[in-house]
Amino acid sequence: MNATMSLEEIKHHPVMLNHVLSIISPQHGGTFIDCTFGGGGYSQAILKFTGTKVLAIDRDKLTQKYANSLEKKFPKRFIFFQEKFSNLNKVVKQNLNPRAIIFDLGLSSFQLADRKRGFSFESKNLLNMEMGINKYSAYDVVNTLDKEYLAAIIKILGDEKDGKIIANKIDEYRRKKPIKTSQELALIINKAKKNYNYYKKNPATKTFQAIRIFVNQELTELILGLIEAAKLLSNGGILIVVSFHSLEDKIVKNFFNLYSNIEKNPSRYLPIDANKSSLFKLITKKPLVASIKDIKENVRARSAKLRYAIRNSNSFFYPNEFKNKFENYFKLESGKI
Ligand SMILES: C[S@@+](CC[C@H](N)C(=O)[O-])C[C@H]1O[C@@H](n2cnc3c(N)ncnc32)[C@H](O)[C@@H]1O
């Protein structure tokens, strides 16, 4: 992607598409839920097989135009909702019986490249970082959030050891004038990080990740989205998640471990169906990663981790243990502005 390209010229290469297709086997038909429609790469590849139907959602209203073209092409087999995947139950009927529910987390190439959204360090537009259907923007977070709270967000959601130093520098700056653009914010962070010239990545990378996660409540979304997916799937249904950073992967790994009884199994020796505390058969004990070809097409694939599991026929039970495990993320992301 280069700085002079228009959004129309940018291509989003779906990450690990071949892995996803070989897991869900769309050639056998069935209904699929694409929870992160983006540029429609996965949905389109599934719809190429005539016996398939796709219900897709995305929180970003800009994805609607890609959805419109698929709705035109496949009016009886494709439907799109602009919605957050934590609200999956609002748009999907309980008895839909999907063959697979797919999450391909994070940002699409279109969102990253759109300077107006402010996801990139060079953006001179007003700080935004919203994926869609948000309560507040990065501008609100950076300029109004309590200094200690900001430090905690940067430290925990960005895994940034210098969270406090960075929050202090931000606070110093905003006392004089508001921080308006992503570029301005990146420069403030660069000054706060010592020896930043030696960093391979831009030194603002982790802080930007933290603020983006907070603005979009991404971890809460993921936790609630996985729970909704587990409710919707019936016996044999597949749940696939492609994640891009360690916080996301930790949540996915824990979810599958707990609900396939890998981590704490009171009745490990019972057959799966008799074991009422399990909802899934975990297939990927270790995550699958992208091929070199995938990485060449889309550099984001470098950090992709794919995990999947197959739902059994046990009745859904509320996953308190899972929610409790990540209570801190809920609390952190629900901070009032
Ligand atoms: C990596 S892209 C998906 C790309 C897609 N698989 C493709 O092949 O084009 C991720 C998409 O998920 C959407 N998204 C992220 N979090 C979401 C959420 N909580 N609810 C709904 N959509 C979400 C983003 O807006 C973005 O368009």
The ligand as an ORCA input file, in Angstrom:
! r2SCAN-3c Opt
* xyz 0 1
  C      -9.639     -7.965      9.151
  S     -11.131     -7.253      8.622
  C     -12.002     -8.598      7.911
  C     -11.638     -8.874      6.498
  C     -12.523     -9.893      5.808
  N     -12.358    -11.225      6.383
  C     -12.251     -9.945      4.330
  O     -11.904    -11.019      3.838
  O     -12.374     -8.924      3.655
  C     -12.000     -7.038     10.111
  C     -13.354     -6.396      9.981
  O     -14.047     -6.675     11.190
  C     -14.812     -5.557     11.555
  N     -15.008     -5.648     12.995
  C     -14.081     -5.554     13.963
  N     -14.656     -5.681     15.177
  C     -15.983     -5.858     14.963
  C     -17.095     -6.051     15.833
  N     -16.961     -6.064     17.148
  N     -18.310     -6.216     15.276
  C     -18.471     -6.201     13.927
  N     -17.445     -6.011     13.055
  C     -16.208     -5.855     13.570
  C     -13.970     -4.377     11.140
  O     -14.798     -3.244     10.948
  C     -13.328     -4.893      9.832
  O     -14.067     -4.499      8.719
*
